Amino acid sequence: MSSERKVAVAAGALYIVATVAGLPATAPLGSLLDGPRVLAHLDAHETRVLTAAFFELVLAVAVAGIAFMIYPILKQDADTPAKQGLALWYVGTRVTESALGLVGILGLLSLFALSQEVARAHTAVHVLTTASDYSVVLYQTVFCVGAVMLYYLLHVSRRVPRWLTIWGLIGVPLFLVGGFSYADSGDPNSTFATIMYAPLFLQEMVLAVWLILKGWNPSASDTARTATGEPALIFRAEGAHTRREPD
């Protein structure tokens, strides 16, 4: 299996891990963070809280891993300083996204610790739950910025089918609208938000399966070189370096 193929499979697998972990990261909490008796609810459901925190950690690690697996491909295809900057910026957004996820974990665990000590600290509960919800919105916003960069770079390099990158570029603003709907609904996982999340959720799953089954397409620049008889740019595993070899 070639180096590029291994990268594609690893990236696709991490996309699936991130998506699958994202569901139990919020589902176990259910309505535990709603209402005036949040502390009592959390204190009585230790397993659900710790399960949510664990899967949130898996999600954060997977998100960062996706960026580092895809970056060598994006860097290889970046034929201008602007594209190179976008490739590096994409990594930065996903690392930031991962860091914000860790902040959310700390908020949840802090709230849980508080629930074990103070059963009536309603003001502190409100502050922490609101901070936790807004950290999700901020997390999603950073994710969307990175997604736009990723799908733009993949679109111009044609590493994956263009219908797939266009799908992603359409899904990102819908996802962002869903995240910001929290300001109106007070629920980051409302029915409206879930509908807005769905297109990008499906697109990432299709992208993951495509990468695992098909791998990366030849880049647009490599295809152009091959058509004109110029040496093609070959990705090598040794130290993640690239070099030119004759066809």
C-alpha positions, 0 to 999 in steps of 0.5 A, spaced: 500 500 500 502 506 497 504 512 502 498 516 500 493 510 500 495 509 507 494 517 509 487 516 505 485 510 509 487 513 516 484 520 515 478 516 513 478 512 519 479 518 523 473 522 520 469 516 522 472 515 529 470 523 530 463 522 528 462 516 531 465 519 538 461 525 537 454 522 538 455 519 545 459 525 547 452 529 548 447 523 548 449 520 555 448 527 558 440 528 555 437 533 559 442 533 565 444 540 564 437 542 563 433 545 569 434 548 576 436 541 579 443 540 574 447 539 580 443 534 583 442 530 576 449 530 575 451 527 582 446 522 581 448 520 574 456 519 575 457 514 569 453 518 564 457 524 565 464 520 565 462 517 559 460 523 555 467 526 557 471 520 555 468 520 548 469 528 548 476 526 549 476 521 543 473 526 539 478 532 540 484 527 539 481 524 532 479 531 530 487 533 531 489 527 528 485 528 521 489 535 520 496 532 521 494 526 517 491 530 511 496 536 512 502 533 508 497 532 502 495 539 502 502 541 503 504 537 497 499 540 492 500 547 495 503 551 489 503 558 491 504 561 498 497 563 499 495 555 498 501 553 503 498 558 508 491 556 508 494 548 509 497 550 515 491 555 517 487 549 516 491 545 521 491 550 526 483 551 526 483 543 527 488 544 533 484 550 536 477 546 535 480 540 539 483 545 544 476 548 545 473 541 546 478 539 551 475 546 555 468 543 554 471 537 558 474 541 563 467 545 564 463 539 564 468 535 569 468 542 573 460 542 574 460 535 576 465 536 581 461 542 583 455 537 584 458 533 589 460 539 593 454 544 593 447 542 591 444 549 591 449 553 587 444 555 582 448 561 580 455 557 579 451 552 575 448 557 570 455 560 569 458 553 567 452 551 563 452 557 559 459 557 558 459 550 556 454 551 551 457 557 548 464 553 548 460 548 543 458 554 539 465 557 538 468 550 537 463 549 531 465 556 528 472 554 528 471 547 525 467 551 520 473 555 518 477 549 517 472 546 513 472 551 508 479 551 507 480 544 507 474 543 501 477 549 498 484 546 497 481 539 495 477 542 490 482 546 487 487 540 487 482 535 485 484 530 490 477 528 491 471 528 486 469 536 486 462 534 487 464 532 494 468 538 495 462 542 493 457 538 497 462 540 503 462 547 501 455 548 501 454 544 508 459 548 512 454 555 512 448 550 514 452 547 519 454 554 522 447 557 522 445 551 526 451 552 531 449 560 532 441 558 532 443 557 540 443 564 541 435 564 539 433 557 542 438 556 548 439 549 545 445 547 541 442 541 539 435 543 537 431 540 532 433 546 527 440 545 529 440 538 527 437 539 521 442 544 519 448 539 521 445 533 517 448 535 510 455 536 513 455 530 517 453 526 511 458 529 507 464 527 512 461 520 512 461 519 504 468 523 504 471 518 509 468 512 506 471 515 499 478 516 502 478 509 505 475 505 499 478 510 493 484 514 496 486 520 493 486 522 486 492 525 483 493 532 484 491 537 478 498 539 478 500 532 477 495 531 472 497 537 468 505 535 468 503 528 466 499 531 460 505 535 458 510 530 459 513 533 465 516 529 471 510 528 476 511 529 483 511 523 487 509 523 495 514 518 499 514 516 506 521 517 507 520 523 512 514 525 509 518 528 503 517 529 496 521 528 490 521 528 482 521 522 479 521 521 471 515 517 469 
